[in-house]
Amino acid sequence: MKKLLMYTAVLALATALSIPATHVSARNDDSNVTHIDGNEQFAPTRRGLARHTFRVHIPKNSKGVSQLSIEVPTTVTLTNDIDDIDVVDENGQKINTNVSVNGKTILLSFTEPVAPNTDLEIDLNDVKRRHLGNSYVYRFRAKFAGSDAEIPIGVASFRMHH
């Protein structure tokens, strides 16, 4: 019995040490890959609407980003008001963005490419969440200065809390 408990403890410790601590961020900005750096969900209001916020990191060795597209999950309904979508930089300065919504895709076209070494915050205000499934997954793609290719840059998900 003691051996079984010892093996279980060693296995539990080895498992715990093998799990990466992804929430710890010691950012090394030597990358050239633009990526989703985080996301948050703010509690629903009395009207049942929430805000979904995403952070996109454009590293210093990347090309400038000319466009972002966000594929919205089917379990989420956005308002038709494009003013409910805000894009700011790490200093809270609004980024000049042409916003369009086509079905379940949000297109953010920047009037000038967003420079490398920039963190963007994208707020989707007044998001209505349907209670289907247990999570919401958004998919992001980017176009870079001088290219028409859309490159996947990551996903952001929110867990459904009942």
GIMOUR-V820627 format. One line per field, one symbol per residue. ss: DSSP state (a for helix, b for strand, c for the rest). phi: phi as a letter, one per 20 degrees, with the letter a starting at -180 (. if undefined). burial: + if it has 24 or more other C-alpha atoms within 12 Angstrom, else -. A space follows every 10 residues. Layout:
ss: ???
phi: ???
burial: ???
This chain:
ss: caaaaaaaaa aaaaaaaacc cccccccccc ccccbbbbbb bbccccccbb bbbbbbbbcc ccccbbbbbb bccccbbccc caaabbbbbc cccbccbbbb bbccbbbbbb bbbbcccbbb bbbbbbbbbc ccccbbbbbb bbbbcccccc bbbbbbbbbc cc
phi: .fffffffff fffffffeef effecdfdee fcdfbfdrbb cdgfefendc dddcddddff eeefeebccc eeffecdefe effeddccef enefefcedc ccmdcdddde fcgffgmcdd cdddeledde ecmcbccddd ccddgnbdfe dfdqccccee de
burial: ---------- ---------- ---------- --+++++++- +--------+ +++++++++- -+++++++++ +++--+++-- ---++++++- ----+-+-++ +----+++++ --++++++++ +++++++++- -----+++++ ++++------ --++++++-- --
